[in-house]
Amino acid sequence: MKYNLFISIASSNTTTDAVTLYIFMVLSVLPLLFSISLYRNNSPGAMKFYMRVSASPNAQRLFAYLLVLLVIAYHFAYYSAFPYDFGIMFSTVILFYFLSNNRTLKLIETIRNSKRWLAITYLLTLITAACPHGLPAATTLAYFLVATCHFPSNKTNLVSHQARLSYDNENDFIEAYFK
């Protein structure tokens, strides 16, 4: 039975399978690339993003929707690359929780404001990655952790123009944003 399964998987390799594997690999590395390139970045585009996310609840909801879209794209790519792996079922539970925007934002804010919950989530991600069939759940949690780290802290709620002017320079704002 196992031999027939491996033969059918090996014989079904086509160019579309290679493309889906490449898409899967890119989406797997994306949380690492986001965290390397965007964390504490003080370029004009990043500053505009930080200001909008910290000032507008609509931008925060868009932030959560983009997180859900990336996780859904990862799930599609993972299933296309590995259709016989049942590990995606575990991360689908996490994905269904993310589909509610209010729950996602509340969970992001809770983990963002508590170092204890952040450490627990990091450890859960690492433990899940070490388990067999845990890669989809670990990558989903990694996307969530990157989004949590790039979410504004409650020290940077910019609701008025006066609050925006209270920072002396961009570096002070970035320090408050990622604190």
Residue pairs with C-beta under 8 A, 6 or more apart in sequence:
5 84
9 84
17 81
20 77
20 80
20 81
21 81
23 77
23 80
23 81
24 74
24 77
24 78
24 80
24 81
24 82
27 70
27 73
27 74
27 77
27 139
28 74
28 135
28 139
30 70
30 74
30 143
31 139
31 142
31 143
31 145
31 146
32 142
34 146
34 150
35 146
35 149
35 150
38 46
38 150
39 149
39 150
39 178
40 174
40 178
42 170
42 171
42 174
47 170
47 173
47 174
50 152
50 156
50 173
50 174
50 177
51 158
51 164
51 173
52 59
53 59
53 60
53 63
53 151
53 152
54 152
54 156
54 157
54 158
54 177
55 157
55 158
55 159
55 164
60 105
60 151
61 101
61 105
63 147
63 151
64 98
64 101
64 104
64 105
64 108
64 147
65 101
67 98
67 104
67 143
67 144
67 147
68 95
68 98
68 99
68 101
68 104
70 143
71 94
71 95
71 98
71 140
71 143
71 144
72 95
74 136
74 139
74 140
74 143
75 88
75 91
75 92
75 95
75 136
75 140
78 85
78 88
78 135
78 136
78 139
79 88
82 88
85 133
85 136
86 133
87 132
87 133
87 134
87 135
87 136
87 137
88 136
90 133
90 134
90 136
90 137
91 136
91 137
91 139
91 140
94 137
94 140
94 141
94 144
95 140
97 103
97 104
97 107
98 104
98 144
108 144
108 147
108 148
108 151
109 151
109 154
110 117
111 117
111 118
111 121
111 148
112 118
112 148
112 149
112 151
112 153
113 153
113 154
118 145
118 148
121 141
121 144
121 145
121 148
122 145
124 141
125 138
125 141
125 142
125 145
126 138
128 134
128 137
128 138
128 141
129 135
129 138
149 178
152 177
153 176
153 177
153 178
153 179
155 176
155 179
156 173
156 176
156 177
157 163
158 164
167 173
167 176
